[in-house]
Amino acid sequence: MEFVNDAFTRSSEYTADEVLGKNPRILQSGKTPSATYQGMWDQLTQGKPWQGELTNRSKSGREFTESVLIYPVRNAEGVVTNYLAHKEDITERKLAAERIQQLSHHDQLTGLPNRVMLGKHFDYVISQTNALAVLWIDLDRFKDVNDSLGHNAGDLLLLEISQRLRTSLQDNATLSRHSGDDFVALLPHTSQDEAAKLCTRLLDVLAQPVQVAGQEIFLTASIGIAISPNDGRELEALLKNAEIAMYRVKDDGRNSYRFFTPEMQVHSSRALALSNALKQALPRNELHLVYQPQVSLHDGRIIGAEALLRWNHPQWGVVSPAEFIPLAEANGFIVPIGEWVLLTALRQLRAWLDTGLPMMTVAVNLSAVQFGQAGLTDMVSQLLRQTGVPPEALELELTEAVAMKTPEVAAQKMQELSQRGIRLSIDDFGTGYSSLSYLKRFNINQLKIDQSFVRDIGTDTDDQAIATAIVQMAHSLGMTTIAEGVETAEQLDFLRARGCDQVQGYHYSRPLLPEHFEAFVRANLQARKQKPTPSAQANIRAHAVETAT
């Protein structure tokens, strides 16, 4: 070197005396490819300028990147005698660009490739092989972790899960965090059998407890699998089908894996169509209620009705509640629909009472989404005042699973409703995992024996034992019992003998339209006045069947 300026000494940390007369190689870091230097000298020896980037090292060992322009200096005869280098330290600019590249192609929390980078990996893999498996991995009930422990704990859990997935996959696999608690894995050269074995291993690994925020957390996952080329040749098609298969796992109980099938696509398309149509079901008056009578086993009175939601679509006809209720819960429509059900049922009860029918209760089911809504108690109280129905004439039914999801919160909300005079019952009792200590604290008026225990109660000793135990426990806690799904005289006789208080089911009546329910109640009143014979009771039941919806 023959000359350096002050900017050079600041950047390189060498003084002018230390570098003058030295070869510029003293700055080399070893990080610049040799091909770069070869290209540089090829240009310069031809008397041409060269421009490029060099990664150099300062006197203290700090590496820095420079944008360099070197051009020959010629004498009067045109002979190259020197080279003049103009350098700009672009280290910060390079780091910023790399950071932007990292952010645009990788997940900020886990460092895994994001959707953009996943697409690049897919394009490369699919150019090498058609044998490709795509896994869509969704953590089960991850939202509960965020809700109970906070998002920081949720992030720590996601980091641990991503690390477990990384170490469980082969080196040639690509793992991506798609969004939230969804991960996607691309598995080149993977058959259906190999994908199944891998998913079994992943589920075992993910099921191991995780220590987060001082708590031991057990987590499961649902995995959907799509195989190329049968399930799609493009990434979007494979992702869509793997996700569809994952949701089928959710529907079937979680903590498993499923391969995509064309039938799933049909099911998914119908679900999407129904979900969209459900948005217009209320304003288009496609929803209505039917009422199933509830009968006292002590004296045969009609003591109430369960209000049941029905949807009659102009294109698909009658849509099963088992199909559209979960859709309404998933897309949030269950909240306005649920309020409409409450208002409609209360107005109907008020109309029946105004026509002279005796006081009775109307039972309305509450979904988990409705029960979790803030202001539920005030909303119900307002509807009671609006319709003029006494609070004790309304019975809200909660499933056992809803009540036990967050039992402390449920107990508080049940107390608020009970203090307003509203009756509460646990639906499908015996099908979940109730804590008797919490059940004792809940302000419950009634337990409903699930129809799964009633169906074979005449012959199945286990069902007999369970039904008997529920009745005895309810009575010891000051609650009444009602059995649903009663269809035969044999079932009725067993329940009556065990002290069950009420029943509902096809033995007495299917769910009825409002005008048919009113006729059924009046027929019941007339029959009781006449102290009916068994044949008269049979006539009442026959009338109910004729007018059933």
URGISUL-V676511 format. One line per field, one symbol per residue. phi: phi as a letter, one per 30 degrees, with the letter a starting at -180 (. if undefined). A space follows every 50 residues. Layout:
phi->???
This chain:
phi->.cabcdddddddicddddcdicdeddcdcicdeddddddddeddddicdb bacbccbdddjddbcbdcbcbdccdddiddcbbcccbbdceddddddddd ddddbbdddcidecdddeddddeddddcacdbcccccbddhdeddddccj dddddddddddddddedccddddccbcdahccbbbcbdhbddddddddde dddddddddbcbhibcccbbbcbcbbcdcdckccdddddddddeddddde ddjihabbddbedddddddddddddddddcdddchccacbbcdccdddbi ddclbcdbdbbcddccidcdedccdeddddcidddddddddedddddddd dddddjddebcccbdcddddddddieddddddddddcicdeddcbcccde dddcdbedddddddddddddjddbbcdhdjccbdcdddeddddccaccdd ddccecddbcdddddddddddddeddciccbbccidbbddddddddddjd dbbbldecaddcdedddeddddddddddddhddeddddddddddddcdc
